[in-house]
Amino acid sequence: MNRRLCLITGASAGIGAEFARQYAALGWNLVLTARREDRLQALADDIRARYNVDVTVIAEDLADPAAPARLVAALDGKGLAVDALVNNAGYGLPGTFFSTTWADQAAFLQVLYTAPIELTHRLLPGMASRQYGRIINVASLAGYAAGSAGHTLYGSVKAGLIKFSESINAECEALGHTNLHCTALCPGFTFSEFHDVNGTREATKQMPQWLWMEAAPVVAAGIEAVNRGQPVVVPGGANKLLATLTRILPEPLGRAMVRAQSSRYRRMD
């Protein structure tokens, strides 16, 4: 069967793994990439058994500037044409700009911003030639909020991904690629291992439960939005309300609110 193929970065856990399960449930073949090959292989085995789709595992560390080109070359070598790209790989970098090294900040920018843009640039022409493509960039509600102390570049990068997605979607429309869409998915607090990795799990436990979402509805909202050609989607009623508030509140008030709350989910050490 000639199935469509989805490439998912950061697929070993959390939102990335849920994207893999949901695209497989829709009958898509998959390419899963992340650093942890053992986790990818376990997920691939489970998905093959559950959904009877082909799953290719390619372990890569997107912090390496050569990784996106290497990943696309590996796909070409296997004769795999990507119909959907989910740029999900990411993490939080705790601490202030003062307390972190430039090497850590550069790796952060590479994984969360440069790599998604490069993968889009490398894969978009093939999608256009086949007259079908879906690109989901996993951004964040943080891309709408005022800047905060700690995790300095996180909001900046996510805001950039939102604007980038809007621009790609607009360019596809302007060039007449009516079946080629790009969407920025902007979740808020989502149950995954993200907060365990960046050391903010205990702090985020203090956040109200109504702010949290499971990964499944977040992913479903992203897939639905990109199929509609919607350039940005904020999943969940509470998150939509917060995103709206960031637009209508006076900027000084918005900054004051972020300053007051950011210590609950941003590490300064």
N, C-alpha and C positions, 0 to 999 in steps of 0.2 A: 504494500500500500504506500502510495506517495504522500507522506504526511509532511506538514510544515514543521520547521525546526526552530526552537527557541534557545538562545544562549543566555545563561544567567550567571552573573558574577556574584561572588560572595554567597554561593549557594549552599554552603555546608551547614547552615543553621538559620533559625529565625525567619525573617521575612523572605530571604532568598530561598530557603528550603520550601516554604509555603508556596512561593511562585512556582517552583518545580512541580509540586504536587498538583496545583491547580491547572497548570498548562498540560500536564500529563493526563489529568482527568478529562480535559477537552480533546485528547487524542493527539497531542503534539509530541514529536520526538524532542529530545533535550540534549544540550551540551551544558555540563555543569563545571564551573571553575571556581577555585578558591585555593588557599594555601594548604589546607588540611586534607590530603588525599584520602586518608582512612575514613574521615567523615563523609567525604563525597562518595566513596565507593559503597559505604553502608546505605546511604540515601539512594544511590542509583540502584542497588540490588532490591531495595524495598519497592521503589517505583516500578521497576521492570516487572516484579511479581504482581503488583496490584493493578497496573494499568496496561500491561502488554505493549509498551512503547520502547523504542530504542533510546538508550541513554549513554552518551559519551562523556567520560571524565577526563579533564585536562587540568592538572594541578599547576597553578601559576600564582606568583606573588605580584600583584599589580603595583606594589611599591617600587619595583624594578622598572625604570623607564622603558626598557626594551620589551617588557612583557606584553603590551597590547599587540605590537607587531608580530611577536612570536606566537601569540595565541591565534591571530588571524591566519598566519602562515600554516599553523597546524591544522586549522579548519580546511584551508585550501588543499593541503596535502591529503586530507581524508575525503576530499570531494564533497564537503558539507557546505551548503548554502544557507545562510542565516535569514530567517523570515521575521524573527522577533528578537530584540535585544533588551534584556533587563539589566540596567546598570545599578546593581544593588550593593556592591562591595563597599564597606565603610566601617568606621569605628569612631569613638570619641578620643580626643587627646587631652587628658586632664592637665590641670595646671594653668598658670598664666603665661603670657608671651615672654615674660621676664625669666620664668623658671624652667622653660623648655629649651632644648637645643634646636638649632636651625635644621640639623639633619632630621630630627623628628617632625618638625613642621613641614619640611620639603616632602618627606614621605607621605604625610597626611594629605598634602595638596595633590600629590601624584595619584594616590589611591582614590580620593573622593572627587577630584575635579578633572585633572588632566587625563587620566585613563578613560573615564566615561566619554569625554569629548573625543579623544582619539579613536576609541572603538566605534563611536557613532560615525566619525569621519571616514573610517576605513570600510564600514559595512553598509553605509547609506547608499553608495552608488550601485551596489549589487541589488539592493532592495528596489531601487528606482528602475533598474533595467528589467526586473521581473514584475514590476508594477504592483508590488505588495510589500508592506513593511510596517512593523510596529516597534516603537522604541519607548521604553518606560525608564525614566530616570528617577530613582528613589531619592527625593529631596526630603524636606522636613517642614513642619510647622514653624521651626526655628528660623526658616528663611523669611518669614513674615515679621518676626518679632524684632525689637530693638536689640542692639548688641549688648552682650553681658560680659562680666568679668569671669575669667576662667573659660577653658575650651574655646580659645579666642577666635579661631578661624571657622568654627563649625557653622555658625549662622551665616557668615559671609559666603562660604562654599555652597551652602544649600540655597541661598538667595540667587547665587550665580547659576545653579542648575535650573532653577525655575525660569529665569530669563532666557537661558540657553534653549530650554525645551520650547518655550513660547516662540522663539525665533526660528527654530528648525521647523516647527509645525507651520508657522506662517510662510516660510520659504517653500515648503512642500506644496502648500495650497497655491501660492503665487505661481509656481512653476507647473501647475496642472497635475501634480501627483495626487490624485483624489483618493487613492487607497494606501497612502503612506502617511502615518501619523506619529507624532511624538508627544508624550505626556509627562509632566512632572507630578509624581505622586508625593503628597505632603502629609505624612502621618504625624500625629502627636505622640504621646507616650504609648508604646506598644509592647506587649509582653513578649520578650525575647531575651537572649543572653547579652544584648548590647550593653545594658547597665552593669552586668556582672564584669564584663571585660574592662570597662573604663572605671570601675571602682565606685560607682554611685548607687549601687543597689540599695544599701541601707537608707540613704538619703531619699531616694525616690519612693521608698515604702511609705513615707509620710505624706505623699501626694494623695489627694482625694481619689477614690476608686472610679468616680465618674469620668475622670480624665483619661482612663486607660482603655485600650482596645486590644482584642486578640488579633493575631496576625492574619487570620483567614478573611475577615471582612475588609481589612486594609488592602490585601492583595486583590480580592474580588473587585473592589472599587477601582483599582488601578487598571485591571484588565478591561473592565467595562468602559472606563473613560477613554482608553487609547483606541478601543474599537469604534467609539463614537467620534473620534477626532477631537476630543476635548484636551486643550493644551495643559491645563492644570486641574488637579482634583485634590480636595481636602476631604478625607474620609471621616465620617462620624459627625453627629450633630454638635457635640461640644467643641470639637476642633473647628468646625465651620464658624461657630459663634466667635471663638477666639481669633480666627483669621479675620473676621469682619471687624472685630474690635480694634485690631492693629491698624486698620485702615481709617477708622473714624475717630479714634481717640487723638487728642492733641499730642504731638510728638514728645514734649517734656513729660507728660503724664505717662505715656507708654514706657519711656525710659525709666522713670521712677518705679513703675510697677515691676519691670524686669529686674532692676537692681534689688528690690525688696524680696523677690522670690528666687532669684537665680542661685543663691547659696543652697537651696533645697535640691537642686539637680545639677549643679556645676561644681567641680572640685577646683579649689584654688591652690592646693599644695602640689 
